[in-house]
Amino acid sequence: MRKVNMQEFLLEPTRYELKSGAVENAPLCPYGNQYQWVGFDKKNNEFVRFTKSVFKKLIKLKEHGN
């Protein structure tokens, strides 16, 4: 999976979102387990990995309902 860093995220923040790891076609972690949250690129319609800073920002937004 492609990794998205903060610089790339800030160029188009509305392009990316967190989805539940239980959604259809969500990738499994390298150990074969289901992720709780997985990144998604709405423009390219693909799952992505986020750097820790981007992931934390998105989790914070999700907690505040934004």
N, CA, C, O and CB atoms as a CASP TS submission, in Angstrom:
PFRMAT TS
TARGET T0000
AUTHOR 0000-0000-0000
METHOD Language model
MODEL 1
PARENT N/A
ATOM      1  N   MET     1       0.841  -1.184   0.000  1.00  0.00           N
ATOM      2  CA  MET     1       0.000   0.000   0.000  1.00  0.00           C
ATOM      3  C   MET     1       0.884   1.244   0.000  1.00  0.00           C
ATOM      4  O   MET     1       1.942   1.285   0.628  1.00  0.00           O
ATOM      5  CB  MET     1      -0.956   0.000   1.220  1.00  0.00           C
ATOM      6  N   ARG     2       0.425   2.227  -0.706  1.00  0.00           N
ATOM      7  CA  ARG     2       1.119   3.511  -0.768  1.00  0.00           C
ATOM      8  C   ARG     2       1.022   4.205   0.586  1.00  0.00           C
ATOM      9  O   ARG     2      -0.004   4.116   1.260  1.00  0.00           O
ATOM     10  CB  ARG     2       0.529   4.409  -1.890  1.00  0.00           C
ATOM     11  N   LYS     3       2.086   4.895   0.981  1.00  0.00           N
ATOM     12  CA  LYS     3       2.114   5.613   2.252  1.00  0.00           C
ATOM     13  C   LYS     3       1.940   7.108   1.998  1.00  0.00           C
ATOM     14  O   LYS     3       2.597   7.677   1.126  1.00  0.00           O
ATOM     15  CB  LYS     3       3.436   5.337   3.014  1.00  0.00           C
ATOM     16  N   VAL     4       1.047   7.743   2.770  1.00  0.00           N
ATOM     17  CA  VAL     4       0.763   9.174   2.637  1.00  0.00           C
ATOM     18  C   VAL     4       1.348   9.890   3.842  1.00  0.00           C
ATOM     19  O   VAL     4       1.005   9.584   4.984  1.00  0.00           O
ATOM     20  CB  VAL     4      -0.775   9.446   2.516  1.00  0.00           C
ATOM     21  N   ASN     5       2.243  10.855   3.581  1.00  0.00           N
ATOM     22  CA  ASN     5       2.834  11.628   4.674  1.00  0.00           C
ATOM     23  C   ASN     5       2.071  12.940   4.868  1.00  0.00           C
ATOM     24  O   ASN     5       1.165  13.259   4.097  1.00  0.00           O
ATOM     25  CB  ASN     5       4.329  11.911   4.395  1.00  0.00           C
ATOM     26  N   MET     6       2.438  13.684   5.886  1.00  0.00           N
ATOM     27  CA  MET     6       1.719  14.912   6.227  1.00  0.00           C
ATOM     28  C   MET     6       1.784  15.935   5.092  1.00  0.00           C
ATOM     29  O   MET     6       0.788  16.605   4.818  1.00  0.00           O
ATOM     30  CB  MET     6       2.290  15.519   7.510  1.00  0.00           C
ATOM     31  N   GLN     7       2.906  16.068   4.444  1.00  0.00           N
ATOM     32  CA  GLN     7       3.047  17.031   3.345  1.00  0.00           C
ATOM     33  C   GLN     7       2.059  16.718   2.228  1.00  0.00           C
ATOM     34  O   GLN     7       1.384  17.616   1.724  1.00  0.00           O
ATOM     35  CB  GLN     7       4.489  17.023   2.796  1.00  0.00           C
ATOM     36  N   GLU     8       1.973  15.468   1.845  1.00  0.00           N
ATOM     37  CA  GLU     8       1.043  15.051   0.787  1.00  0.00           C
ATOM     38  C   GLU     8      -0.410  15.217   1.255  1.00  0.00           C
ATOM     39  O   GLU     8      -1.265  15.665   0.492  1.00  0.00           O
ATOM     40  CB  GLU     8       1.311  13.574   0.376  1.00  0.00           C
ATOM     41  N   PHE     9      -0.676  14.857   2.503  1.00  0.00           N
ATOM     42  CA  PHE     9      -2.021  14.981   3.059  1.00  0.00           C
ATOM     43  C   PHE     9      -2.504  16.425   3.048  1.00  0.00           C
ATOM     44  O   PHE     9      -3.645  16.691   2.672  1.00  0.00           O
ATOM     45  CB  PHE     9      -2.056  14.435   4.477  1.00  0.00           C
ATOM     46  N   LEU    10      -1.649  17.362   3.457  1.00  0.00           N
ATOM     47  CA  LEU    10      -2.044  18.760   3.556  1.00  0.00           C
ATOM     48  C   LEU    10      -2.317  19.418   2.200  1.00  0.00           C
ATOM     49  O   LEU    10      -2.994  20.445   2.139  1.00  0.00           O
ATOM     50  CB  LEU    10      -0.978  19.528   4.275  1.00  0.00           C
ATOM     51  N   LEU    11      -1.802  18.840   1.122  1.00  0.00           N
ATOM     52  CA  LEU    11      -2.087  19.364  -0.212  1.00  0.00           C
ATOM     53  C   LEU    11      -3.562  19.181  -0.575  1.00  0.00           C
ATOM     54  O   LEU    11      -4.151  20.040  -1.231  1.00  0.00           O
ATOM     55  CB  LEU    11      -1.199  18.673  -1.254  1.00  0.00           C
ATOM     56  N   GLU    12      -4.157  18.065  -0.149  1.00  0.00           N
ATOM     57  CA  GLU    12      -5.564  17.757  -0.441  1.00  0.00           C
ATOM     58  C   GLU    12      -6.168  16.965   0.728  1.00  0.00           C
ATOM     59  O   GLU    12      -6.426  15.769   0.589  1.00  0.00           O
ATOM     60  CB  GLU    12      -5.692  16.950  -1.780  1.00  0.00           C
ATOM     61  N   PRO    13      -6.393  17.607   1.862  1.00  0.00           N
ATOM     62  CA  PRO    13      -6.864  16.853   3.038  1.00  0.00           C
ATOM     63  C   PRO    13      -8.230  16.192   2.862  1.00  0.00           C
ATOM     64  O   PRO    13      -8.490  15.168   3.494  1.00  0.00           O
ATOM     65  CB  PRO    13      -6.922  17.767   4.219  1.00  0.00           C
ATOM     66  N   THR    14      -9.094  16.732   2.042  1.00  0.00           N
ATOM     67  CA  THR    14     -10.418  16.133   1.861  1.00  0.00           C
ATOM     68  C   THR    14     -10.369  14.887   0.977  1.00  0.00           C
ATOM     69  O   THR    14     -11.358  14.164   0.858  1.00  0.00           O
ATOM     70  CB  THR    14     -11.373  17.152   1.259  1.00  0.00           C
ATOM     71  N   ARG    15      -9.236  14.648   0.372  1.00  0.00           N
ATOM     72  CA  ARG    15      -9.056  13.483  -0.498  1.00  0.00           C
ATOM     73  C   ARG    15      -8.959  12.182   0.309  1.00  0.00           C
ATOM     74  O   ARG    15      -9.255  11.104  -0.208  1.00  0.00           O
ATOM     75  CB  ARG    15      -7.798  13.660  -1.358  1.00  0.00           C
ATOM     76  N   TYR    16      -8.549  12.286   1.558  1.00  0.00           N
ATOM     77  CA  TYR    16      -8.266  11.100   2.373  1.00  0.00           C
ATOM     78  C   TYR    16      -9.247  10.951   3.522  1.00  0.00           C
ATOM     79  O   TYR    16      -9.762  11.937   4.049  1.00  0.00           O
ATOM     80  CB  TYR    16      -6.851  11.162   2.917  1.00  0.00           C
ATOM     81  N   GLU    17      -9.499   9.701   3.904  1.00  0.00           N
ATOM     82  CA  GLU    17     -10.377   9.438   5.039  1.00  0.00           C
ATOM     83  C   GLU    17      -9.972   8.130   5.712  1.00  0.00           C
ATOM     84  O   GLU    17      -9.234   7.322   5.149  1.00  0.00           O
ATOM     85  CB  GLU    17     -11.857   9.383   4.588  1.00  0.00           C
ATOM     86  N   LEU    18     -10.468   7.947   6.914  1.00  0.00           N
ATOM     87  CA  LEU    18     -10.305   6.688   7.621  1.00  0.00           C
ATOM     88  C   LEU    18     -11.574   5.878   7.445  1.00  0.00           C
ATOM     89  O   LEU    18     -12.683   6.405   7.537  1.00  0.00           O
ATOM     90  CB  LEU    18      -9.989   6.916   9.126  1.00  0.00           C
ATOM     91  N   LYS    19     -11.400   4.597   7.193  1.00  0.00           N
ATOM     92  CA  LYS    19     -12.539   3.682   7.080  1.00  0.00           C
ATOM     93  C   LYS    19     -12.331   2.567   8.095  1.00  0.00           C
ATOM     94  O   LYS    19     -11.205   2.272   8.494  1.00  0.00           O
ATOM     95  CB  LYS    19     -12.684   3.106   5.616  1.00  0.00           C
ATOM     96  N   SER    20     -13.406   1.971   8.494  1.00  0.00           N
ATOM     97  CA  SER    20     -13.332   0.823   9.389  1.00  0.00           C
ATOM     98  C   SER    20     -12.583  -0.301   8.681  1.00  0.00           C
ATOM     99  O   SER    20     -12.743  -0.507   7.478  1.00  0.00           O
ATOM    100  CB  SER    20     -14.755   0.358   9.827  1.00  0.00           C
ATOM    101  N   GLY    21     -11.780  -1.010   9.426  1.00  0.00           N
ATOM    102  CA  GLY    21     -11.068  -2.148   8.853  1.00  0.00           C
ATOM    103  C   GLY    21     -11.984  -3.286   8.454  1.00  0.00           C
ATOM    104  O   GLY    21     -11.551  -4.245   7.815  1.00  0.00           O
ATOM    105  N   ALA    22     -13.271  -3.179   8.837  1.00  0.00           N
ATOM    106  CA  ALA    22     -14.249  -4.225   8.517  1.00  0.00           C
ATOM    107  C   ALA    22     -14.953  -3.998   7.181  1.00  0.00           C
ATOM    108  O   ALA    22     -15.758  -4.831   6.766  1.00  0.00           O
ATOM    109  CB  ALA    22     -15.281  -4.313   9.615  1.00  0.00           C
ATOM    110  N   VAL    23     -14.663  -2.878   6.496  1.00  0.00           N
ATOM    111  CA  VAL    23     -15.330  -2.625   5.215  1.00  0.00           C
ATOM    112  C   VAL    23     -14.877  -3.637   4.173  1.00  0.00           C
ATOM    113  O   VAL    23     -13.793  -4.212   4.268  1.00  0.00           O
ATOM    114  CB  VAL    23     -15.043  -1.191   4.725  1.00  0.00           C
ATOM    115  N   GLU    24     -15.722  -3.837   3.187  1.00  0.00           N
ATOM    116  CA  GLU    24     -15.423  -4.789   2.131  1.00  0.00           C
ATOM    117  C   GLU    24     -14.134  -4.422   1.414  1.00  0.00           C
ATOM    118  O   GLU    24     -13.898  -3.252   1.115  1.00  0.00           O
ATOM    119  CB  GLU    24     -16.573  -4.860   1.140  1.00  0.00           C
ATOM    120  N   ASN    25     -13.314  -5.403   1.141  1.00  0.00           N
ATOM    121  CA  ASN    25     -12.033  -5.272   0.427  1.00  0.00           C
ATOM    122  C   ASN    25     -10.944  -4.567   1.222  1.00  0.00           C
ATOM    123  O   ASN    25      -9.891  -4.255   0.666  1.00  0.00           O
ATOM    124  CB  ASN    25     -12.248  -4.532  -0.851  1.00  0.00           C
ATOM    125  N   ALA    26     -11.170  -4.305   2.518  1.00  0.00           N
ATOM    126  CA  ALA    26     -10.128  -3.673   3.335  1.00  0.00           C
ATOM    127  C   ALA    26      -8.958  -4.643   3.470  1.00  0.00           C
ATOM    128  O   ALA    26      -9.159  -5.841   3.667  1.00  0.00           O
ATOM    129  CB  ALA    26     -10.681  -3.265   4.747  1.00  0.00           C
ATOM    130  N   PRO    27      -7.741  -4.125   3.363  1.00  0.00           N
ATOM    131  CA  PRO    27      -6.572  -5.005   3.469  1.00  0.00           C
ATOM    132  C   PRO    27      -6.376  -5.487   4.907  1.00  0.00           C
ATOM    133  O   PRO    27      -6.804  -4.837   5.861  1.00  0.00           O
ATOM    134  CB  PRO    27      -5.307  -4.276   2.980  1.00  0.00           C
ATOM    135  N   LEU    28      -5.735  -6.617   5.036  1.00  0.00           N
ATOM    136  CA  LEU    28      -5.378  -7.145   6.355  1.00  0.00           C
ATOM    137  C   LEU    28      -3.988  -6.655   6.718  1.00  0.00           C
ATOM    138  O   LEU    28      -3.204  -6.299   5.839  1.00  0.00           O
ATOM    139  CB  LEU    28      -5.440  -8.702   6.379  1.00  0.00           C
ATOM    140  N   CYS    29      -3.679  -6.636   8.008  1.00  0.00           N
ATOM    141  CA  CYS    29      -2.331  -6.262   8.439  1.00  0.00           C
ATOM    142  C   CYS    29      -1.369  -7.373   8.005  1.00  0.00           C
ATOM    143  O   CYS    29      -1.819  -8.454   7.623  1.00  0.00           O
ATOM    144  CB  CYS    29      -2.269  -6.032  10.002  1.00  0.00           C
ATOM    145  N   PRO    30      -0.062  -7.130   8.055  1.00  0.00           N
ATOM    146  CA  PRO    30       0.900  -8.139   7.610  1.00  0.00           C
ATOM    147  C   PRO    30       0.800  -9.469   8.359  1.00  0.00           C
ATOM    148  O   PRO    30       1.274 -10.493   7.867  1.00  0.00           O
ATOM    149  CB  PRO    30       2.287  -7.598   7.757  1.00  0.00           C
ATOM    150  N   TYR    31       0.186  -9.460   9.545  1.00  0.00           N
ATOM    151  CA  TYR    31       0.055 -10.689  10.327  1.00  0.00           C
ATOM    152  C   TYR    31      -1.277 -11.393  10.071  1.00  0.00           C
ATOM    153  O   TYR    31      -1.588 -12.395  10.714  1.00  0.00           O
ATOM    154  CB  TYR    31       0.196 -10.381  11.811  1.00  0.00           C
ATOM    155  N   GLY    32      -2.061 -10.864   9.130  1.00  0.00           N
ATOM    156  CA  GLY    32      -3.320 -11.497   8.760  1.00  0.00           C
ATOM    157  C   GLY    32      -4.516 -11.064   9.590  1.00  0.00           C
ATOM    158  O   GLY    32      -5.606 -11.617   9.441  1.00  0.00           O
ATOM    159  N   ASN    33      -4.327 -10.084  10.463  1.00  0.00           N
ATOM    160  CA  ASN    33      -5.418  -9.582  11.289  1.00  0.00           C
ATOM    161  C   ASN    33      -6.097  -8.394  10.620  1.00  0.00           C
ATOM    162  O   ASN    33      -5.542  -7.775   9.712  1.00  0.00           O
ATOM    163  CB  ASN    33      -4.904  -9.188  12.677  1.00  0.00           C
ATOM    164  N   GLN    34      -7.284  -8.090  11.075  1.00  0.00           N
ATOM    165  CA  GLN    34      -8.050  -6.968  10.540  1.00  0.00           C
ATOM    166  C   GLN    34      -7.617  -5.675  11.247  1.00  0.00           C
ATOM    167  O   GLN    34      -7.500  -5.641  12.472  1.00  0.00           O
ATOM    168  CB  GLN    34      -9.584  -7.211  10.713  1.00  0.00           C
ATOM    169  N   TYR    35      -7.383  -4.616  10.465  1.00  0.00           N
ATOM    170  CA  TYR    35      -7.088  -3.307  11.041  1.00  0.00           C
ATOM    171  C   TYR    35      -8.356  -2.745  11.680  1.00  0.00           C
ATOM    172  O   TYR    35      -9.462  -3.038  11.227  1.00  0.00           O
ATOM    173  CB  TYR    35      -6.533  -2.332   9.958  1.00  0.00           C
ATOM    174  N   GLN    36      -8.199  -1.938  12.733  1.00  0.00           N
ATOM    175  CA  GLN    36      -9.354  -1.246  13.287  1.00  0.00           C
ATOM    176  C   GLN    36      -9.740  -0.112  12.342  1.00  0.00           C
ATOM    177  O   GLN    36     -10.919   0.094  12.056  1.00  0.00           O
ATOM    178  CB  GLN    36      -9.055  -0.705  14.721  1.00  0.00           C
ATOM    179  N   TRP    37      -8.742   0.615  11.863  1.00  0.00           N
ATOM    180  CA  TRP    37      -8.938   1.712  10.909  1.00  0.00           C
ATOM    181  C   TRP    37      -7.970   1.545   9.759  1.00  0.00           C
ATOM    182  O   TRP    37      -6.841   1.091   9.945  1.00  0.00           O
ATOM    183  CB  TRP    37      -8.745   3.095  11.589  1.00  0.00           C
ATOM    184  N   VAL    38      -8.414   1.911   8.577  1.00  0.00           N
ATOM    185  CA  VAL    38      -7.562   1.837   7.393  1.00  0.00           C
ATOM    186  C   VAL    38      -7.750   3.123   6.597  1.00  0.00           C
ATOM    187  O   VAL    38      -8.856   3.657   6.513  1.00  0.00           O
ATOM    188  CB  VAL    38      -7.898   0.573   6.521  1.00  0.00           C
ATOM    189  N   GLY    39      -6.657   3.614   6.013  1.00  0.00           N
ATOM    190  CA  GLY    39      -6.717   4.834   5.223  1.00  0.00           C
ATOM    191  C   GLY    39      -7.295   4.581   3.843  1.00  0.00           C
ATOM    192  O   GLY    39      -7.165   3.489   3.288  1.00  0.00           O
ATOM    193  N   PHE    40      -7.937   5.613   3.293  1.00  0.00           N
ATOM    194  CA  PHE    40      -8.523   5.479   1.966  1.00  0.00           C
ATOM    195  C   PHE    40      -8.329   6.770   1.193  1.00  0.00           C
ATOM    196  O   PHE    40      -8.562   7.861   1.715  1.00  0.00           O
ATOM    197  CB  PHE    40     -10.020   5.120   2.057  1.00  0.00           C
ATOM    198  N   ASP    41      -7.900   6.640  -0.055  1.00  0.00           N
ATOM    199  CA  ASP    41      -7.716   7.755  -0.972  1.00  0.00           C
ATOM    200  C   ASP    41      -8.945   7.792  -1.876  1.00  0.00           C
ATOM    201  O   ASP    41      -9.120   6.924  -2.731  1.00  0.00           O
ATOM    202  CB  ASP    41      -6.379   7.613  -1.808  1.00  0.00           C
ATOM    203  N   LYS    42      -9.800   8.803  -1.682  1.00  0.00           N
ATOM    204  CA  LYS    42     -11.049   8.890  -2.444  1.00  0.00           C
ATOM    205  C   LYS    42     -10.805   9.226  -3.915  1.00  0.00           C
ATOM    206  O   LYS    42     -11.599   8.841  -4.773  1.00  0.00           O
ATOM    207  CB  LYS    42     -11.966   9.936  -1.824  1.00  0.00           C
ATOM    208  N   LYS    43      -9.735   9.928  -4.212  1.00  0.00           N
ATOM    209  CA  LYS    43      -9.448  10.312  -5.602  1.00  0.00           C
ATOM    210  C   LYS    43      -9.033   9.093  -6.433  1.00  0.00           C
ATOM    211  O   LYS    43      -9.518   8.902  -7.549  1.00  0.00           O
ATOM    212  CB  LYS    43      -8.335  11.386  -5.644  1.00  0.00           C
ATOM    213  N   ASN    44      -8.135   8.273  -5.883  1.00  0.00           N
ATOM    214  CA  ASN    44      -7.652   7.096  -6.609  1.00  0.00           C
ATOM    215  C   ASN    44      -8.433   5.831  -6.268  1.00  0.00           C
ATOM    216  O   ASN    44      -8.169   4.763  -6.821  1.00  0.00           O
ATOM    217  CB  ASN    44      -6.188   6.876  -6.314  1.00  0.00           C
ATOM    218  N   ASN    45      -9.396   5.957  -5.355  1.00  0.00           N
ATOM    219  CA  ASN    45     -10.224   4.831  -4.940  1.00  0.00           C
ATOM    220  C   ASN    45      -9.374   3.634  -4.515  1.00  0.00           C
ATOM    221  O   ASN    45      -9.552   2.515  -4.997  1.00  0.00           O
ATOM    222  CB  ASN    45     -11.165   4.428  -6.069  1.00  0.00           C
ATOM    223  N   GLU    46      -8.434   3.910  -3.584  1.00  0.00           N
ATOM    224  CA  GLU    46      -7.539   2.847  -3.115  1.00  0.00           C
ATOM    225  C   GLU    46      -7.243   3.012  -1.629  1.00  0.00           C
ATOM    226  O   GLU    46      -7.287   4.119  -1.091  1.00  0.00           O
ATOM    227  CB  GLU    46      -6.225   2.849  -3.921  1.00  0.00           C
ATOM    228  N   PHE    47      -6.946   1.906  -0.984  1.00  0.00           N
ATOM    229  CA  PHE    47      -6.537   1.941   0.413  1.00  0.00           C
ATOM    230  C   PHE    47      -5.088   2.395   0.490  1.00  0.00           C
ATOM    231  O   PHE    47      -4.276   2.048  -0.368  1.00  0.00           O
ATOM    232  CB  PHE    47      -6.721   0.554   1.087  1.00  0.00           C
ATOM    233  N   VAL    48      -4.764   3.177   1.525  1.00  0.00           N
ATOM    234  CA  VAL    48      -3.419   3.709   1.707  1.00  0.00           C
ATOM    235  C   VAL    48      -3.009   3.576   3.174  1.00  0.00           C
ATOM    236  O   VAL    48      -3.843   3.348   4.050  1.00  0.00           O
ATOM    237  CB  VAL    48      -3.345   5.190   1.249  1.00  0.00           C
ATOM    238  N   ARG    49      -1.731   3.720   3.414  1.00  0.00           N
ATOM    239  CA  ARG    49      -1.199   3.804   4.777  1.00  0.00           C
ATOM    240  C   ARG    49      -0.910   5.262   5.062  1.00  0.00           C
ATOM    241  O   ARG    49      -0.512   6.005   4.165  1.00  0.00           O
ATOM    242  CB  ARG    49       0.092   2.921   4.959  1.00  0.00           C
ATOM    243  N   PHE    50      -1.106   5.679   6.298  1.00  0.00           N
ATOM    244  CA  PHE    50      -0.779   7.034   6.710  1.00  0.00           C
ATOM    245  C   PHE    50       0.414   7.005   7.650  1.00  0.00           C
ATOM    246  O   PHE    50       0.597   6.055   8.411  1.00  0.00           O
ATOM    247  CB  PHE    50      -1.989   7.713   7.383  1.00  0.00           C
ATOM    248  N   THR    51       1.227   8.062   7.590  1.00  0.00           N
ATOM    249  CA  THR    51       2.256   8.201   8.599  1.00  0.00           C
ATOM    250  C   THR    51       1.560   8.428   9.934  1.00  0.00           C
ATOM    251  O   THR    51       0.372   8.750   9.974  1.00  0.00           O
ATOM    252  CB  THR    51       3.243   9.369   8.259  1.00  0.00           C
ATOM    253  N   LYS    52       2.287   8.261  11.007  1.00  0.00           N
ATOM    254  CA  LYS    52       1.707   8.384  12.346  1.00  0.00           C
ATOM    255  C   LYS    52       1.060   9.750  12.560  1.00  0.00           C
ATOM    256  O   LYS    52      -0.015   9.839  13.154  1.00  0.00           O
ATOM    257  CB  LYS    52       2.779   8.147  13.407  1.00  0.00           C
ATOM    258  N   SER    53       1.695  10.804  12.086  1.00  0.00           N
ATOM    259  CA  SER    53       1.162  12.157  12.292  1.00  0.00           C
ATOM    260  C   SER    53      -0.170  12.357  11.567  1.00  0.00           C
ATOM    261  O   SER    53      -1.078  12.986  12.111  1.00  0.00           O
ATOM    262  CB  SER    53       2.174  13.203  11.814  1.00  0.00           C
ATOM    263  N   VAL    54      -0.296  11.837  10.365  1.00  0.00           N
ATOM    264  CA  VAL    54      -1.550  11.952   9.606  1.00  0.00           C
ATOM    265  C   VAL    54      -2.628  11.109  10.271  1.00  0.00           C
ATOM    266  O   VAL    54      -3.766  11.553  10.421  1.00  0.00           O
ATOM    267  CB  VAL    54      -1.351  11.512   8.127  1.00  0.00           C
ATOM    268  N   PHE    55      -2.272   9.904  10.667  1.00  0.00           N
ATOM    269  CA  PHE    55      -3.233   9.013  11.311  1.00  0.00           C
ATOM    270  C   PHE    55      -3.786   9.652  12.588  1.00  0.00           C
ATOM    271  O   PHE    55      -4.993   9.626  12.826  1.00  0.00           O
ATOM    272  CB  PHE    55      -2.577   7.654  11.632  1.00  0.00           C
ATOM    273  N   LYS    56      -2.904  10.221  13.403  1.00  0.00           N
ATOM    274  CA  LYS    56      -3.341  10.858  14.649  1.00  0.00           C
ATOM    275  C   LYS    56      -4.274  12.030  14.371  1.00  0.00           C
ATOM    276  O   LYS    56      -5.261  12.224  15.080  1.00  0.00           O
ATOM    277  CB  LYS    56      -2.130  11.335  15.459  1.00  0.00           C
ATOM    278  N   LYS    57      -3.967  12.801  13.352  1.00  0.00           N
ATOM    279  CA  LYS    57      -4.807  13.943  12.977  1.00  0.00           C
ATOM    280  C   LYS    57      -6.199  13.476  12.554  1.00  0.00           C
ATOM    281  O   LYS    57      -7.201  14.062  12.964  1.00  0.00           O
ATOM    282  CB  LYS    57      -4.148  14.748  11.838  1.00  0.00           C
ATOM    283  N   LEU    58      -6.265  12.432  11.743  1.00  0.00           N
ATOM    284  CA  LEU    58      -7.546  11.912  11.276  1.00  0.00           C
ATOM    285  C   LEU    58      -8.356  11.284  12.404  1.00  0.00           C
ATOM    286  O   LEU    58      -9.579  11.423  12.443  1.00  0.00           O
ATOM    287  CB  LEU    58      -7.322  10.894  10.178  1.00  0.00           C
ATOM    288  N   ILE    59      -7.685  10.596  13.315  1.00  0.00           N
ATOM    289  CA  ILE    59      -8.377  10.016  14.471  1.00  0.00           C
ATOM    290  C   ILE    59      -8.974  11.134  15.329  1.00  0.00           C
ATOM    291  O   ILE    59     -10.107  11.026  15.798  1.00  0.00           O
ATOM    292  CB  ILE    59      -7.404   9.138  15.315  1.00  0.00           C
ATOM    293  N   LYS    60      -8.210  12.198  15.529  1.00  0.00           N
ATOM    294  CA  LYS    60      -8.688  13.324  16.333  1.00  0.00           C
ATOM    295  C   LYS    60      -9.913  13.955  15.670  1.00  0.00           C
ATOM    296  O   LYS    60     -10.883  14.272  16.359  1.00  0.00           O
ATOM    297  CB  LYS    60      -7.566  14.380  16.519  1.00  0.00           C
ATOM    298  N   LEU    61      -9.890  14.142  14.361  1.00  0.00           N
ATOM    299  CA  LEU    61     -11.029  14.690  13.638  1.00  0.00           C
ATOM    300  C   LEU    61     -12.246  13.775  13.756  1.00  0.00           C
ATOM    301  O   LEU    61     -13.369  14.249  13.927  1.00  0.00           O
ATOM    302  CB  LEU    61     -10.671  14.903  12.168  1.00  0.00           C
ATOM    303  N   LYS    62     -12.019  12.467  13.665  1.00  0.00           N
ATOM    304  CA  LYS    62     -13.108  11.500  13.751  1.00  0.00           C
ATOM    305  C   LYS    62     -13.737  11.524  15.150  1.00  0.00           C
ATOM    306  O   LYS    62     -14.955  11.403  15.283  1.00  0.00           O
ATOM    307  CB  LYS    62     -12.597  10.082  13.414  1.00  0.00           C
ATOM    308  N   GLU    63     -12.922  11.678  16.179  1.00  0.00           N
ATOM    309  CA  GLU    63     -13.417  11.727  17.557  1.00  0.00           C
ATOM    310  C   GLU    63     -14.289  12.966  17.789  1.00  0.00           C
ATOM    311  O   GLU    63     -15.233  12.927  18.578  1.00  0.00           O
ATOM    312  CB  GLU    63     -12.238  11.719  18.546  1.00  0.00           C
ATOM    313  N   HIS    64     -13.971  14.047  17.107  1.00  0.00           N
ATOM    314  CA  HIS    64     -14.709  15.296  17.260  1.00  0.00           C
ATOM    315  C   HIS    64     -15.852  15.420  16.255  1.00  0.00           C
ATOM    316  O   HIS    64     -16.546  16.436  16.210  1.00  0.00           O
ATOM    317  CB  HIS    64     -13.768  16.472  17.111  1.00  0.00           C
ATOM    318  N   GLY    65     -16.038  14.386  15.458  1.00  0.00           N
ATOM    319  CA  GLY    65     -17.157  14.347  14.521  1.00  0.00           C
ATOM    320  C   GLY    65     -17.024  15.263  13.329  1.00  0.00           C
ATOM    321  O   GLY    65     -18.032  15.650  12.737  1.00  0.00           O
ATOM    322  N   ASN    66     -15.794  15.625  12.957  1.00  0.00           N
ATOM    323  CA  ASN    66     -15.570  16.503  11.788  1.00  0.00           C
ATOM    324  C   ASN    66     -15.196  15.707  10.580  1.00  0.00           C
ATOM    325  O   ASN    66     -14.972  16.275   9.511  1.00  0.00           O
ATOM    326  CB  ASN    66     -14.486  17.529  12.072  1.00  0.00           C
TER
END
